[in-house]
Amino acid sequence: MSQDTTSKPPASASARGGLAGGLVRTARPRQWVKNVLVLAAPFAAGRILESAVLVDAAIAFAAFCLVSSAVYLVNDAIDVEADRAHPTKRNRPIAAGVVPVPVAYVGAAVLFIASMVVGLLAGWQLLVVLGVYAAVQLGYCLGLKHQTVVDLCIVASGFLLRAMAGGVAADIRLSQWFLLVAAFGSLFMVSGKRYAEVVLFEKTGAEIRASLRKYSASYLRFVWATSAAIMIATYSLWAFELRAGSQSNSVWAVISIVPFVIAVLRYAVDVDQGNAGEPEEIALKDRVLQVLGVAWVGCLGLSVFL
């Protein structure tokens, strides 16, 4: 008589680090690099060197690290049975039985409360952003991840809320163009990643989540191409706004459009080839893209600090 193995942790699961190590791995500290986006608004406003602003940005960064890790714990606890049936996700600490599901929920609650306490140090406005992020991401974990289009927008909103958090924490006015660039830039990255996953599935039959099979490669091409076009247009408008708002009427903000557009087009080559499954790897390996990024940051820096 056969036994159902999907309800039990795999026997080969690694218990590296025990319970504490499992909790840390489930919290995904490697993903905290995304929270550097909290520096975007202070940098664009030319206030990144102010000590008070840096402190508020650091608080926003720490709060987002805590709340995002709480969401990862909840996500893996909810998906434990599905993960146990997956060839690679079955090795995640919760699916492997290293971290019991109740412990994961308790850990998530502790991290969420800690994020609120830390966020309160920068003011109630940051608490609102953290609360919205947590509510939206929990909705994603509880089923919205299976809703086409909605799942793309929710993942993209996580990047947008991070970009907003730095400005809110430091009480910096957020330009409407800045918010649009962040929103459609996030959607461009997310749809490009999903496009790469769907292309890989169509070419090799590699395992992907069921919700992604509802997308066609042509549809996702449409989404990331549209997002890229709107992102470039709104960035150009933001650059002209920066120039008009600078005391020296610096032309560097406008010049920054050139490396920005070229970088987007360069990254789009990888997206088009279906190689954007891991955006951070592209950024680390593509030297030309790195040079363009440095040039863009340099131009933007000259525009706000000169």
Number of C-alpha atoms within 10 A of each C-alpha: 2 4 6 6 12 16 13 14 22 16 10 9 15 15 16 12 12 12 17 12 15 22 22 14 19 23 26 15 13 8 11 16 11 16 23 17 21 27 24 19 26 27 19 20 17 16 18 19 11 10 10 12 21 18 16 26 27 20 24 35 26 17 29 29 22 24 25 25 26 28 25 20 27 24 20 23 24 18 15 25 18 14 21 23 17 15 9 9 17 22 21 22 29 30 28 23 22 22 22 17 19 11 15 25 19 14 18 25 17 14 22 23 16 17 26 20 13 20 27 18 16 22 15 14 16 27 23 16 20 24 16 15 23 19 13 17 24 18 14 19 19 14 11 18 21 16 13 14 15 13 20 20 16 20 19 21 21 21 23 23 22 26 25 25 33 31 26 27 29 25 16 16 12 17 16 12 18 21 19 18 24 25 22 25 23 24 26 27 25 25 27 29 20 23 29 24 24 27 21 19 16 13 9 9 10 11 12 14 12 10 13 18 14 13 15 13 21 11 12 22 19 12 20 26 18 14 22 23 16 18 25 18 17 20 24 22 17 22 23 19 16 23 18 14 12 15 10 11 14 19 18 21 26 20 18 23 22 15 19 21 20 15 19 18 14 15 20 20 12 16 24 17 12 19 21 24 22 13 16 11 11 16 14 10 10 12 11 12 21 15 13 20 17 13 18 23 17 14 21 23 18 16 24 21 15 12
